[in-house]
Amino acid sequence: MTEAEKLQQLQPVVFRQLQNSFKHGRLAHAYLFEGDLGTGKEEMALWFTQHLFCQALKDGMPCEVCNNCVRISNNEHPDVIEVAPDGQTIKVEQIRKLQVELGKSGYESAKKVVLIQQAEKMNANSANSLLKFLEEPPANFMIILETQAVGKILPTIRSRCQIIHFQALSVEELIQRLENEAQIPPQSAKLLTNLTNSFTKAVEISKDEWFNESRDTVIQWYSYLEKRDPQAFIYVQKKLVKVFKDKMQQRTAFEMLAFYVKEKRNQMLQQDQQAVAFYNHLLEEILLANQKLEANVSFQNIAEQITLHVVFA
């Protein structure tokens, strides 16, 4: 599958909008790509940039194989400049350096394209410096800002950009991408989509050793609960509290447990209504657990209460 086909499948509305803009010569000098992490903003920005430099357009789209297309996809083209946060922010020095660079002629052509990743991380000085630049952009220049927090971009910058909204991936699309592109097993892919709606974040989580240990820990606890095994109570003390140490991890524990309970309940819907009642009861306990956690009840106490209410009910 070509990059164009992947992007058309991932973001059909954005793909069609940008392709039509290029086809009819209605290109803006500044775009703001906004949407969740993993929705294809960076890939779409590179593909759109390829339109301007491709040496062998096919049906009005980049060929993806010429020297320019390949270098752009590999972030190696000298007239395509990328800016990313330096630490926690995009600093004013980075924008000033960019302005100096754009004041020069292109290395290989008159065109220059700037891609700014995580644009919401510009500090006040860098944002104002960029604004001055956008007010009088040079000729043959295009800038694409990418953000997952459009509300953090200065309104005066937003007003000078054509805003392109990237739709969040559906659960089914995200699962499919995780399975096909990241080679994540189906059950793990489904679990990850319950923890995040971002492809990039899901892949990052899947590679975390803590995630694999925590998943196995919850599965074992759930197994004890399902069998109403008193070992569940001891397991909370000996294992669960050691794996899930901070509040964020503890929320994840209950999210994972809810996922496995719902999966089993859905399997039992057409088979055993008594069993379904048990899983519904367990889900109610998990809902209460989340409320207690937000009320600063200790994680161990909450997990022990779940165990008592399920195993010894």
C-alpha positions in Angstrom: 0.0 0.0 0.0 1.4 3.4 -1.0 1.6 6.3 1.5 -1.2 8.1 -0.3 -3.5 5.0 0.0 -2.7 4.8 3.7 -3.4 8.5 4.3 -6.6 8.3 2.2 -7.8 5.5 4.4 -6.7 7.1 7.6 -8.0 10.7 7.0 -10.2 10.6 3.8 -11.7 14.1 4.3 -8.3 15.8 4.9 -6.7 13.8 2.1 -9.4 15.0 -0.4 -9.3 18.6 0.9 -5.5 18.9 0.5 -5.4 17.1 -2.8 -8.1 19.4 -4.2 -6.2 22.5 -3.0 -3.1 21.4 -4.8 -5.0 20.3 -7.9 -6.8 23.7 -8.2 -3.8 25.8 -7.2 -5.4 27.1 -4.0 -2.5 26.7 -1.7 -2.2 28.7 1.5 1.1 29.9 2.8 0.3 28.7 6.3 -1.6 25.6 7.5 -2.4 24.4 11.0 -2.9 20.7 11.3 -4.8 19.9 14.5 -5.8 16.6 16.0 -4.9 13.9 18.4 -1.5 12.2 18.6 -1.3 9.4 16.0 -4.0 10.7 13.6 -1.6 11.1 10.7 -0.7 14.8 11.0 3.1 14.4 10.5 2.7 11.8 7.7 0.1 14.1 5.9 2.4 17.1 6.2 5.3 15.2 4.6 3.0 13.9 1.8 1.6 17.3 1.2 5.1 18.8 1.0 6.1 16.1 -1.5 3.5 17.7 -3.9 5.7 20.8 -4.2 9.0 19.0 -4.8 8.1 15.8 -6.6 9.9 15.3 -9.9 7.3 13.0 -11.4 3.8 13.7 -10.2 1.3 10.9 -11.1 -2.3 11.9 -11.5 -1.5 15.1 -9.6 0.0 13.2 -6.6 3.6 12.6 -5.5 5.2 9.6 -7.0 6.8 8.7 -3.6 9.9 7.2 -5.4 11.8 10.1 -6.9 14.9 11.6 -5.3 12.9 14.5 -3.7 10.0 12.4 -2.5 12.4 9.9 -0.8 14.5 12.6 0.8 11.4 14.4 2.1 9.9 11.1 3.6 13.3 10.5 5.3 13.5 14.1 6.6 16.6 14.8 4.5 15.6 17.5 1.9 17.6 20.7 2.4 14.6 23.0 1.5 12.3 21.3 4.0 13.0 22.6 7.5 11.6 20.8 10.6 11.3 22.5 14.0 10.6 20.4 17.1 10.6 21.3 20.8 14.0 21.7 22.4 13.2 20.1 25.7 9.8 21.2 26.9 9.3 24.2 24.6 10.0 25.6 21.2 12.3 28.5 22.1 12.5 31.9 20.5 16.1 31.2 19.4 14.8 28.3 17.2 12.3 30.6 15.5 15.0 33.4 15.0 17.3 30.8 13.5 14.4 29.7 11.2 13.9 33.3 10.1 17.6 33.6 9.1 17.4 30.3 7.2 14.3 31.4 5.3 16.0 34.7 4.4 18.4 32.7 2.2 17.7 31.3 -1.2 16.7 27.7 -1.5 19.5 25.2 -1.8 17.9 23.4 -4.8 14.9 25.5 -5.7 13.1 28.7 -4.9 10.6 26.9 -2.7 11.0 26.3 1.1 8.7 24.5 3.5 8.7 24.6 7.3 7.2 21.9 9.4 6.7 22.8 13.1 5.9 19.8 15.3 4.0 20.2 18.6 3.4 23.9 17.8 1.5 24.3 21.1 4.8 24.1 22.8 6.0 27.5 21.5 6.6 29.8 24.5 5.3 33.4 24.4 8.4 34.8 22.8 8.7 32.2 20.1 5.0 32.4 19.2 5.2 36.2 18.9 8.4 35.9 16.8 6.6 33.5 14.5 3.6 35.8 14.3 5.7 38.6 12.9 7.1 36.3 10.3 3.6 35.1 9.3 2.4 38.7 8.8 4.9 39.2 6.0 5.8 35.7 4.7 8.4 35.4 2.0 7.5 34.3 -1.5 7.5 30.6 -2.4 7.2 29.7 1.3 4.8 27.3 3.1 4.6 26.6 6.8 2.7 23.7 8.4 2.2 23.8 12.1 1.1 20.5 13.8 -0.7 20.5 17.1 -2.8 18.3 19.3 -3.9 21.4 21.4 -5.2 24.0 19.0 -6.5 26.1 22.0 -2.9 26.7 23.1 -2.0 28.3 19.8 -2.2 32.2 19.7 -5.5 33.3 18.2 -3.5 35.7 16.0 -1.5 32.8 14.6 -4.6 30.7 14.1 -6.2 33.5 12.1 -3.3 33.5 9.7 -3.5 29.7 9.0 -5.8 27.5 7.2 -6.9 25.1 9.9 -7.1 21.4 8.9 -8.9 19.2 11.4 -7.8 15.5 11.8 -10.5 13.2 13.0 -9.8 10.9 15.9 -9.4 7.3 14.8 -12.4 5.0 15.5 -11.7 2.0 17.8 -11.9 -0.4 14.9 -9.4 1.7 12.8 -7.0 2.0 15.7 -7.1 -1.8 16.4 -6.5 -2.5 12.8 -3.5 -0.1 12.6 -2.0 -1.6 15.8 -2.3 -5.1 14.4 -1.1 -4.4 10.9 1.5 -1.7 11.3 2.8 -2.4 14.8 2.3 -6.1 14.8 0.6 -6.1 18.1 -1.5 -9.2 18.9 -5.3 -8.7 18.7 -6.1 -8.9 22.4 -3.3 -6.5 23.4 -4.4 -4.1 20.6 -8.0 -4.1 22.0 -6.7 -3.5 25.5 -4.5 -0.6 24.3 -7.4 1.1 22.6 -9.2 1.1 26.0 -6.2 3.0 27.5 -5.6 5.5 24.7 -7.1 6.7 21.4 -3.7 7.5 20.0 -1.8 5.1 17.7 1.5 6.6 18.6 0.8 6.5 22.3 -0.5 2.9 22.1 2.7 1.7 20.4 4.8 3.5 23.0 2.8 1.9 25.8 3.1 -1.6 24.2 6.9 -1.3 24.3 7.0 -0.4 27.9 8.1 -3.3 30.2 5.9 -1.9 33.0 2.8 -2.3 30.7 3.5 -6.0 30.1 4.1 -6.7 33.8 1.0 -4.7 34.8 -1.2 -6.4 32.2 -0.1 -9.9 33.5 -0.7 -8.8 37.1 -4.2 -7.6 36.4 -5.0 -10.8 34.5 -3.9 -12.9 37.4 -5.9 -10.8 39.9 -9.0 -10.9 37.6 -8.6 -14.7 37.4 -8.7 -15.0 41.2 -11.7 -12.7 41.4 -13.6 -14.6 38.7 -13.1 -17.9 40.5 -13.9 -16.2 43.8 -10.6 -17.4 45.1 -9.5 -16.0 48.5 -6.0 -15.8 47.0 -7.2 -12.6 45.4 -7.0 -10.8 48.8 -3.4 -12.0 49.4 -2.4 -11.1 45.8 -3.5 -7.5 46.4 -1.0 -7.2 49.2 1.9 -9.2 47.7 1.8 -8.1 44.1 -0.8 -5.6 43.0 0.3 -2.7 45.3 3.9 -3.3 44.3 3.2 -2.9 40.6 0.7 0.0 40.7 2.5 2.6 42.7 1.3 6.0 41.6 -2.2 7.3 40.9 -1.9 7.2 37.2 -0.8 3.6 37.3 -3.6 2.8 39.7 -6.2 4.2 37.3 -4.7 2.0 34.6 -5.1 -1.0 36.9 -8.9 -0.4 37.1 -9.1 0.4 33.4 -7.4 -2.9 32.5 -9.6 -4.8 35.0 -12.8 -3.2 33.5 -11.6 -4.2 30.0 -11.2 -7.9 30.8 -14.5 -8.0 32.7 -16.4 -6.4 29.8 -14.8 -8.8 27.4 -16.0 -11.8 29.4 -19.4 -10.3 30.1 -20.0 -9.8 26.4 -19.1 -13.4 25.7 -21.6 -14.6 28.2 -24.5 -12.3 27.1 -26.2 -15.0 25.1 -25.2 -17.9 27.3 -25.6 -17.4 31.0 -27.6 -14.5 32.5 -26.5 -15.4 36.0 -22.9 -15.1 35.0 -23.7 -11.8 33.3 -25.1 -10.5 36.7 -21.8 -11.4 38.3 -19.7 -9.4 35.7 -22.1 -6.5 36.0 -21.6 -6.5 39.8 -17.8 -6.5 39.3 -18.1 -3.6 36.9 -20.1 -1.6 39.5 -17.3 -2.3 42.0 -14.7 -1.0 39.5 -16.8 2.2 38.9 -16.9 2.8 42.7 -13.2 2.1 42.9 -12.5 4.9 40.4 -14.6 7.3 42.4 -12.8 6.3 45.6 -9.4 6.7 44.0 -10.3 10.2 43.0 -11.4 10.9 46.6 -7.9 9.8 47.7 -8.8 6.5 49.3 -5.7 4.4 49.3 -5.3 2.0 46.3 -4.7 -1.0 48.6 -7.9 -0.4 50.6 -9.9 0.0 47.4 -8.5 -3.2 45.8 -9.1 -5.1 49.1 -12.7 -3.9 49.2 -13.3 -5.1 45.6 -11.9 -8.5 46.6 -14.1 -8.7 49.7 -17.2 -7.7 47.9 -16.7 -10.1 45.0 -14.9 -13.1 46.6 -16.7 -13.2 49.9 -20.1 -11.9 48.9 
